Amino acid sequence: MKKMMIKAWVKLMNPVKNETGAQSLEWLGLAALLILVLGIISTAVDGQKDGIGDLIEKMIKKISDMVG
């Protein structure tokens, strides 16, 4: 009976311990996050008449003013 319970436990726990595709899934999530951030930035910059250079300059100025 004990051997049967151990075999059943191993059969149930083996798929849980299998991490074969975990790293690939993490990289896909990271790529999706990067695409999302780039999409948000491109949408925000799309309406700017001065372009991205002026926007970056304003952001750097605000950050330097906060830091001191």
ROZAVEX-662472 format. One line per field, with one value per residue (C-alpha): residue number from 1; x, y, z; residue in three letters. Coordinates in steps of 0.2 Angstrom, whole numbers, plus 5000, padded with zeros to 4 digits. Example, Ala and Ser with C-alpha at 12.3 -4.5 7.8 and 13.67 -1.06 7.14 Angstrom:
2
resi <- (1|2)
x <- (5062|5068)
y <- (4978|4995)
z <- (5039|5036)
resn <- (ala|ser)
This chain:
68
resi <- (1|2|3|4|5|6|7|8|9|10|11|12|13|14|15|16|17|18|19|20|21|22|23|24|25|26|27|28|29|30|31|32|33|34|35|36|37|38|39|40|41|42|43|44|45|46|47|48|49|50|51|52|53|54|55|56|57|58|59|60|61|62|63|64|65|66|67|68)
x <- (5000|5014|5023|5006|5004|5022|5019|5003|5012|5026|5014|5005|5020|5031|5021|5022|5041|5043|5050|5056|5047|5048|5062|5055|5038|5048|5056|5040|5032|5047|5045|5027|5030|5043|5031|5018|5029|5035|5017|5012|5027|5024|5006|5011|5024|5013|5003|5019|5022|5040|5045|5053|5069|5060|5050|5066|5073|5058|5059|5077|5074|5060|5070|5085|5074|5067|5085|5092)
y <- (5000|5012|5009|5012|5029|5034|5030|5040|5055|5055|5054|5069|5080|5076|5089|5102|5101|5102|5119|5116|5131|5143|5153|5155|5161|5174|5181|5181|5191|5203|5206|5209|5222|5230|5231|5238|5252|5257|5257|5269|5280|5281|5285|5299|5306|5305|5321|5331|5345|5348|5330|5318|5328|5342|5330|5321|5338|5343|5326|5328|5346|5340|5326|5337|5350|5336|5330|5347)
z <- (5000|5004|4987|4978|4988|4984|4965|4965|4974|4961|4947|4954|4958|4943|4931|4945|4946|4928|4924|4906|4898|4912|4906|4889|4896|4906|4891|4882|4896|4896|4877|4879|4892|4882|4867|4878|4885|4867|4861|4875|4872|4854|4857|4869|4857|4842|4846|4850|4837|4844|4843|4854|4857|4866|4876|4882|4886|4897|4906|4910|4916|4927|4935|4938|4946|4958|4962|4965)
resn <- (met|lys|lys|met|met|ile|lys|ala|trp|val|lys|leu|met|asn|pro|val|lys|asn|glu|thr|gly|ala|gln|ser|leu|glu|trp|leu|gly|leu|ala|ala|leu|leu|ile|leu|val|leu|gly|ile|ile|ser|thr|ala|val|asp|gly|gln|lys|asp|gly|ile|gly|asp|leu|ile|glu|lys|met|ile|lys|lys|ile|ser|asp|met|val|gly)
